Amino acid sequence: MKRWVKRLGYVLLIAVWLMIMAFPTFAFFLATRGELQFGDDPRRNIRFFMVQEEASNGIGLEWVRDARRVENCSQTSIRYFLWEGNGRNQNTKFCQCYDPASDAPLPVEESSCTP
């Protein structure tokens, strides 16, 4: 039992170390491109983007995923991590539903992520 716990600890330590080592590459690509998106599906992806406004600077995170318990809808969360300005009041979540027949986005008035 101790042997597996020790090996699991080593694996976790290596994973954390690789994440630390990959951070400068992530920061470089984000700074040069202005945004990084992981996932090609418009209904399921994670996007990091630079916030460069007059009153605020930082990084934004947009996470789009399927809405729970609701078919043909996706929920989007946007969070801001600012080193200049105040982004706490700007964090938001919203829902976007799609027509099951044509897969076209429905108007905001018809989009609800609650069953």
N, C-alpha and C positions, 0 to 999 in steps of 0.2 A: 504494500500500500504506500509506504513512504517513497518508494522508488518512482511511482507514477506521479505523486504530488511534486516531487523534485523535478521531474521531466516537464510537467505542466508549467511549473514556475520558470524553467529555462525557456520554454516556447513563448510564454507571455513576455518575458524580458527581451527576447530577440524581436518579437513583434513590435514592442514599444520602441526599441532602439531603431528598427527600420523606419518607423513612422517619423521619429525625430530626424533621421538622416534624409528622409524624402521631403521634409518641410521646405528647405531652401529651393528645391526644384519646383514644388507647387507654388511657392511665393513668386519665383521668377516668371513662370508661365502666366500666372494671374496678373502680374504687373505689366508684362509685355502685351498680352492679348486683351486685357480688360475684363475677361470672363472665362470661366471654365465650366463645361457642362459634362456631366457623367450620365449617359443614357441617351438614346436617340428617340425614344418614344415620347411624344409631347404630353402624354398622360402619366408617365412615370419617369422622372429624372430628378437630378440634383444639380443646381447651378450656383456657382460662386461668382460674384461680380464685384467690381470696384465701385465704391461710392465716392465721387469726387465733386462735391457741391461747394458752394461758397461758404455755407455755415457748417458743413459736416464732411468728414472724411473717414473712410473705413471700408469694411467688407460687408456685402450682403449675401445671404443664403436663401435660395428659393428651393423648396422641396415640394414636388408634385407627386401625388400618390393616389391610388384608388380610394374612394370614400368607403368607409365601413358601412355595411348593411344597406347600401344604396347602389343599384346597378346603373351603369352608364354615367357615372359621375366621378369626378376627381377633385381632391381637396388640395389646395395650395397654401403653404405656410411660407411667409417671408419674414426673416429675422435680420436685424442689423447689428453688427459688431463695430462700433465706432470708437475711434481714438480721439476724435475731435467732434464736438456737437453732442446732441442727445437723441438717440434712436429708439429708446424704449417705448415712446409713445407711438412710434411709426410701425412697430411689428404688427402683422396682420395675418388673418386666415380668411380664405374664401373658397367657395364651391363653384365648380363649372360642370354642368350636365350636358350630355350629348344626345341627339336624336338617335334612337336605336336603329331606325331604318337607313338614314343617310349618313350617320356619324358626324353630322354638322353640330357645332356648338349651339345650345339653346340660349335665348336671352337670359340675362341675369335674374329677371323677375321670376323665371320658371326654374331656376337652379336652386335646389335645396339639398343639403347633405343629411337632412334628418328624415327618417322614414315616415 
